[in-house]
Amino acid sequence: MIVTAAKHPQELWVTIEDTDIGFAAEHLPHLLTRFYRVDKSRSRAGGGSGIGLTITKHLIEAHGGRVWAGSDGVDHGSTFGFALPVA
């Protein structure tokens, strides 16, 4: 896992990159949707409830920021990031 932070003119950008399983492009529009899970076969007991990214999105947006996610496909890891305004 690689975590980076960089100051841009009006924002602080933080990105988290991993080498985990990643996800197909078809899931990208839904990743920040409440209760959405990429792996539908996982139960709540063993795979979470699908609200973590939604909570993250709402917290970041409540502070005037934005959130994004991406992946080059299954077995190619994922990148998640957020930007917050700086004073």
Summary of the structure (lengths in Angstrom):
residues: 87
radius of gyration: 13.8
end to end distance: 29.0
largest distance: 44.1
contacts: 199
relative contact order: 0.28
helix: 24%
strand: 31%
